[in-house]
Amino acid sequence: MQEKKEPGQSTAEFLAGLAKHLFEKEGVDVGLADILGAHLLQASPTPDAVAKAKTAIVKLAGNRANPPTAKETNG
């Protein structure tokens, strides 16, 4: 008995599915997953994708390390 094989996924489809899986998985850092999806999980990432992802991750970490205080948010 032979199995029916589905046509292979394209790289773009695979990466889109991986990004979707990350967002749906419980306990995943959504902010980090968003950065990965936007910059690195692309079929043809830009030449500076790693640098852009690093910058976004450092910014995210900085925002989390120094959250605004109640005084700053209330004016």
N, CA, C and O atoms as a GROMACS GRO file, in nm:
protein
  300
    1MET      N    1   0.084  -0.116   0.000
    1MET     CA    2   0.000   0.000   0.000
    1MET      C    3   0.089   0.124   0.000
    1MET      O    4   0.176   0.139   0.085
    2GLN      N    5   0.066   0.210  -0.095
    2GLN     CA    6   0.147   0.330  -0.104
    2GLN      C    7   0.074   0.447  -0.041
    2GLN      O    8  -0.047   0.463  -0.054
    3GLU      N    9   0.152   0.530   0.027
    3GLU     CA   10   0.096   0.651   0.085
    3GLU      C   11   0.088   0.759  -0.020
    3GLU      O   12   0.175   0.769  -0.107
    4LYS      N   13  -0.015   0.838  -0.011
    4LYS     CA   14  -0.023   0.953  -0.100
    4LYS      C   15   0.056   1.065  -0.035
    4LYS      O   16   0.032   1.101   0.080
    5LYS      N   17   0.148   1.118  -0.108
    5LYS     CA   18   0.229   1.228  -0.056
    5LYS      C   19   0.174   1.360  -0.107
    5LYS      O   20   0.140   1.375  -0.224
    6GLU      N   21   0.167   1.454  -0.015
    6GLU     CA   22   0.125   1.587  -0.055
    6GLU      C   23   0.243   1.655  -0.123
    6GLU      O   24   0.359   1.624  -0.094
    7PRO      N   25   0.213   1.748  -0.212
    7PRO     CA   26   0.323   1.821  -0.274
    7PRO      C   27   0.405   1.892  -0.166
    7PRO      O   28   0.351   1.935  -0.064
    8GLY      N   29   0.533   1.903  -0.190
    8GLY     CA   30   0.621   1.966  -0.093
    8GLY      C   31   0.587   2.112  -0.070
    8GLY      O   32   0.537   2.181  -0.159
    9GLN      N   33   0.616   2.156   0.049
    9GLN     CA   34   0.594   2.296   0.081
    9GLN      C   35   0.706   2.381   0.024
    9GLN      O   36   0.820   2.336   0.011
   10SER      N   37   0.671   2.502  -0.011
   10SER     CA   38   0.775   2.595  -0.051
   10SER      C   39   0.842   2.645   0.076
   10SER      O   40   0.790   2.629   0.186
   11THR      N   41   0.956   2.705   0.061
   11THR     CA   42   1.027   2.762   0.176
   11THR      C   43   0.940   2.866   0.244
   11THR      O   44   0.932   2.870   0.367
   12ALA      N   45   0.876   2.952   0.166
   12ALA     CA   46   0.792   3.057   0.222
   12ALA      C   47   0.676   2.997   0.302
   12ALA      O   48   0.643   3.047   0.410
   13GLU      N   49   0.615   2.891   0.250
   13GLU     CA   50   0.504   2.826   0.321
   13GLU      C   51   0.552   2.763   0.452
   13GLU      O   52   0.485   2.772   0.554
   14PHE      N   53   0.668   2.700   0.447
   14PHE     CA   54   0.724   2.638   0.567
   14PHE      C   55   0.750   2.743   0.674
   14PHE      O   56   0.712   2.725   0.790
   15LEU      N   57   0.816   2.853   0.636
   15LEU     CA   58   0.849   2.957   0.732
   15LEU      C   59   0.725   3.027   0.786
   15LEU      O   60   0.719   3.061   0.904
   16ALA      N   61   0.625   3.048   0.701
   16ALA     CA   62   0.499   3.108   0.747
   16ALA      C   63   0.431   3.014   0.846
   16ALA      O   64   0.376   3.060   0.946
   17GLY      N   65   0.434   2.886   0.819
   17GLY     CA   66   0.376   2.788   0.910
   17GLY      C   67   0.450   2.783   1.043
   17GLY      O   68   0.389   2.768   1.148
   18LEU      N   69   0.581   2.795   1.037
   18LEU     CA   70   0.662   2.796   1.159
   18LEU      C   71   0.630   2.918   1.243
   18LEU      O   72   0.613   2.907   1.364
   19ALA      N   73   0.620   3.034   1.179
   19ALA     CA   74   0.586   3.156   1.252
   19ALA      C   75   0.447   3.144   1.315
   19ALA      O   76   0.428   3.182   1.430
   20LYS      N   77   0.352   3.090   1.240
   20LYS     CA   78   0.216   3.071   1.292
   20LYS      C   79   0.217   2.976   1.411
   20LYS      O   80   0.150   3.000   1.511
   21HIS      N   81   0.295   2.870   1.400
   21HIS     CA   82   0.306   2.773   1.509
   21HIS      C   83   0.362   2.839   1.635
   21HIS      O   84   0.316   2.812   1.746
   22LEU      N   85   0.461   2.926   1.618
   22LEU     CA   86   0.519   2.995   1.733
   22LEU      C   87   0.414   3.080   1.804
   22LEU      O   88   0.406   3.080   1.927
   23PHE      N   89   0.334   3.152   1.727
   23PHE     CA   90   0.232   3.238   1.786
   23PHE      C   91   0.124   3.159   1.858
   23PHE      O   92   0.068   3.206   1.957
   24GLU      N   93   0.094   3.040   1.811
   24GLU     CA   94  -0.013   2.960   1.869
   24GLU      C   95   0.032   2.877   1.989
   24GLU      O   96  -0.051   2.832   2.068
   25LYS      N   97   0.161   2.858   2.003
   25LYS     CA   98   0.212   2.774   2.110
   25LYS      C   99   0.207   2.848   2.244
   25LYS      O  100   0.247   2.964   2.254
   26GLU      N  101   0.158   2.780   2.346
   26GLU     CA  102   0.147   2.841   2.478
   26GLU      C  103   0.286   2.862   2.538
   26GLU      O  104   0.373   2.776   2.526
   27GLY      N  105   0.305   2.974   2.602
   27GLY     CA  106   0.429   3.003   2.671
   27GLY      C  107   0.536   3.067   2.585
   27GLY      O  108   0.646   3.095   2.633
   28VAL      N  109   0.506   3.090   2.459
   28VAL     CA  110   0.604   3.153   2.370
   28VAL      C  111   0.600   3.304   2.389
   28VAL      O  112   0.492   3.362   2.403
   29ASP      N  113   0.714   3.366   2.391
   29ASP     CA  114   0.725   3.511   2.401
   29ASP      C  115   0.675   3.572   2.270
   29ASP      O  116   0.743   3.565   2.168
   30VAL      N  117   0.557   3.631   2.274
   30VAL     CA  118   0.494   3.683   2.153
   30VAL      C  119   0.575   3.797   2.093
   30VAL      O  120   0.586   3.808   1.970
   31GLY      N  121   0.631   3.882   2.176
   31GLY     CA  122   0.713   3.993   2.125
   31GLY      C  123   0.833   3.942   2.049
   31GLY      O  124   0.865   3.994   1.942
   32LEU      N  125   0.899   3.843   2.103
   32LEU     CA  126   1.015   3.785   2.036
   32LEU      C  127   0.974   3.709   1.910
   32LEU      O  128   1.041   3.718   1.808
   33ALA      N  129   0.864   3.636   1.918
   33ALA     CA  130   0.815   3.564   1.800
   33ALA      C  131   0.780   3.660   1.688
   33ALA      O  132   0.803   3.632   1.571
   34ASP      N  133   0.724   3.775   1.724
   34ASP     CA  134   0.691   3.877   1.625
   34ASP      C  135   0.817   3.927   1.555
   34ASP      O  136   0.818   3.945   1.434
   35ILE      N  137   0.921   3.950   1.632
   35ILE     CA  138   1.049   3.996   1.575
   35ILE      C  139   1.106   3.889   1.482
   35ILE      O  140   1.151   3.920   1.372
   36LEU      N  141   1.105   3.766   1.526
   36LEU     CA  142   1.158   3.657   1.444
   36LEU      C  143   1.080   3.645   1.313
   36LEU      O  144   1.139   3.628   1.206
   37GLY      N  145   0.948   3.653   1.323
   37GLY     CA  146   0.864   3.644   1.203
   37GLY      C  147   0.886   3.760   1.108
   37GLY      O  148   0.888   3.742   0.986
   38ALA      N  149   0.903   3.878   1.164
   38ALA     CA  150   0.918   3.997   1.080
   38ALA      C  151   1.053   4.004   1.012
   38ALA      O  152   1.063   4.052   0.898
   39HIS      N  153   1.157   3.957   1.079
   39HIS     CA  154   1.292   3.977   1.026
   39HIS      C  155   1.361   3.851   0.975
   39HIS      O  156   1.431   3.855   0.873
   40LEU      N  157   1.343   3.740   1.043
   40LEU     CA  158   1.424   3.622   1.011
   40LEU      C  159   1.348   3.507   0.945
   40LEU      O  160   1.404   3.437   0.861
   41LEU      N  161   1.224   3.488   0.981
   41LEU     CA  162   1.148   3.376   0.924
   41LEU      C  163   1.085   3.419   0.792
   41LEU      O  164   0.963   3.418   0.776
   42GLN      N  165   1.170   3.455   0.700
   42GLN     CA  166   1.130   3.500   0.566
   42GLN      C  167   1.201   3.414   0.463
   42GLN      O  168   1.314   3.371   0.486
   43ALA      N  169   1.137   3.389   0.352
   43ALA     CA  170   1.201   3.309   0.246
   43ALA      C  171   1.322   3.381   0.189
   43ALA      O  172   1.422   3.318   0.154
   44SER      N  173   1.313   3.511   0.179
   44SER     CA  174   1.424   3.592   0.128
   44SER      C  175   1.447   3.710   0.221
   44SER      O  176   1.408   3.823   0.190
   45PRO      N  177   1.510   3.685   0.336
   45PRO     CA  178   1.531   3.796   0.429
   45PRO      C  179   1.626   3.899   0.371
   45PRO      O  180   1.710   3.867   0.286
   46THR      N  181   1.612   4.021   0.416
   46THR     CA  182   1.700   4.127   0.369
   46THR      C  183   1.843   4.100   0.416
   46THR      O  184   1.863   4.028   0.514
   47PRO      N  185   1.941   4.156   0.347
   47PRO     CA  186   2.080   4.133   0.388
   47PRO      C  187   2.109   4.177   0.532
   47PRO      O  188   2.198   4.122   0.597
   48ASP      N  189   2.036   4.275   0.580
   48ASP     CA  190   2.059   4.324   0.716
   48ASP      C  191   1.954   4.272   0.815
   48ASP      O  192   1.930   4.334   0.919
   49ALA      N  193   1.891   4.160   0.783
   49ALA     CA  194   1.784   4.106   0.867
   49ALA      C  195   1.832   4.073   1.007
   49ALA      O  196   1.761   4.099   1.105
   50VAL      N  197   1.950   4.017   1.020
   50VAL     CA  198   2.001   3.981   1.152
   50VAL      C  199   2.026   4.106   1.234
   50VAL      O  200   1.994   4.111   1.353
   51ALA      N  201   2.084   4.208   1.172
   51ALA     CA  202   2.110   4.334   1.243
   51ALA      C  203   1.979   4.399   1.287
   51ALA      O  204   1.969   4.450   1.398
   52LYS      N  205   1.879   4.397   1.199
   52LYS     CA  206   1.749   4.455   1.234
   52LYS      C  207   1.683   4.376   1.347
   52LYS      O  208   1.625   4.435   1.438
   53ALA      N  209   1.692   4.244   1.341
   53ALA     CA  210   1.635   4.161   1.447
   53ALA      C  211   1.707   4.187   1.579
   53ALA      O  212   1.643   4.197   1.684
   54LYS      N  213   1.838   4.198   1.574
   54LYS     CA  214   1.915   4.226   1.696
   54LYS      C  215   1.874   4.359   1.756
   54LYS      O  216   1.853   4.369   1.877
   55THR      N  217   1.861   4.461   1.673
   55THR     CA  218   1.820   4.593   1.721
   55THR      C  219   1.682   4.586   1.786
   55THR      O  220   1.661   4.644   1.893
   56ALA      N  221   1.590   4.516   1.722
   56ALA     CA  222   1.455   4.503   1.776
   56ALA      C  223   1.454   4.425   1.908
   56ALA      O  224   1.380   4.459   2.000
   57ILE      N  225   1.537   4.322   1.917
   57ILE     CA  226   1.544   4.242   2.040
   57ILE      C  227   1.604   4.324   2.154
   57ILE      O  228   1.555   4.318   2.267
   58VAL      N  229   1.709   4.400   2.125
   58VAL     CA  230   1.770   4.485   2.228
   58VAL      C  231   1.670   4.590   2.275
   58VAL      O  232   1.661   4.618   2.395
   59LYS      N  233   1.594   4.648   2.182
   59LYS     CA  234   1.492   4.746   2.219
   59LYS      C  235   1.384   4.682   2.306
   59LYS      O  236   1.342   4.740   2.407
   60LEU      N  237   1.338   4.563   2.267
   60LEU     CA  238   1.238   4.491   2.345
   60LEU      C  239   1.290   4.463   2.486
   60LEU      O  240   1.218   4.482   2.584
   61ALA      N  241   1.413   4.417   2.495
   61ALA     CA  242   1.472   4.387   2.626
   61ALA      C  243   1.484   4.513   2.710
   61ALA      O  244   1.456   4.511   2.830
   62GLY      N  245   1.524   4.623   2.647
   62GLY     CA  246   1.535   4.750   2.720
   62GLY      C  247   1.400   4.797   2.772
   62GLY      O  248   1.390   4.844   2.886
   63ASN      N  249   1.298   4.785   2.690
   63ASN     CA  250   1.163   4.824   2.733
   63ASN      C  251   1.114   4.738   2.849
   63ASN      O  252   1.046   4.786   2.939
   64ARG      N  253   1.150   4.612   2.846
   64ARG     CA  254   1.106   4.522   2.953
   64ARG      C  255   1.186   4.544   3.080
   64ARG      O  256   1.134   4.527   3.190
   65ALA      N  257   1.312   4.580   3.065
   65ALA     CA  258   1.398   4.602   3.181
   65ALA      C  259   1.364   4.734   3.251
   65ALA      O  260   1.384   4.748   3.372
   66ASN      N  261   1.312   4.829   3.175
   66ASN     CA  262   1.281   4.961   3.229
   66ASN      C  263   1.137   4.999   3.194
   66ASN      O  264   1.115   5.090   3.115
   67PRO      N  265   1.040   4.930   3.253
   67PRO     CA  266   0.901   4.963   3.220
   67PRO      C  267   0.867   5.102   3.272
   67PRO      O  268   0.924   5.148   3.372
   68PRO      N  269   0.774   5.170   3.207
   68PRO     CA  270   0.737   5.303   3.254
   68PRO      C  271   0.672   5.295   3.393
   68PRO      O  272   0.599   5.200   3.423
   69THR      N  273   0.701   5.393   3.474
   69THR     CA  274   0.641   5.397   3.607
   69THR      C  275   0.502   5.457   3.598
   69THR      O  276   0.465   5.514   3.495
   70ALA      N  277   0.425   5.445   3.704
   70ALA     CA  278   0.290   5.500   3.706
   70ALA      C  279   0.293   5.651   3.687
   70ALA      O  280   0.206   5.708   3.621
   71LYS      N  281   0.394   5.716   3.743
   71LYS     CA  282   0.407   5.861   3.731
   71LYS      C  283   0.430   5.900   3.585
   71LYS      O  284   0.374   5.999   3.538
   72GLU      N  285   0.512   5.823   3.513
   72GLU     CA  286   0.540   5.852   3.372
   72GLU      C  287   0.418   5.830   3.285
   72GLU      O  288   0.395   5.905   3.190
   73THR      N  289   0.340   5.728   3.314
   73THR     CA  290   0.224   5.697   3.230
   73THR      C  291   0.106   5.789   3.258
   73THR      O  292   0.024   5.812   3.169
   74ASN      N  293   0.097   5.842   3.380
   74ASN     CA  294  -0.015   5.930   3.415
   74ASN      C  295   0.016   6.077   3.392
   74ASN      O  296  -0.071   6.162   3.410
   75GLY      N  297   0.138   6.107   3.354
   75GLY     CA  298   0.175   6.245   3.323
   75GLY      C  299   0.216   6.317   3.442
   75GLY      O  300   0.251   6.435   3.433
   0.00000   0.00000   0.00000
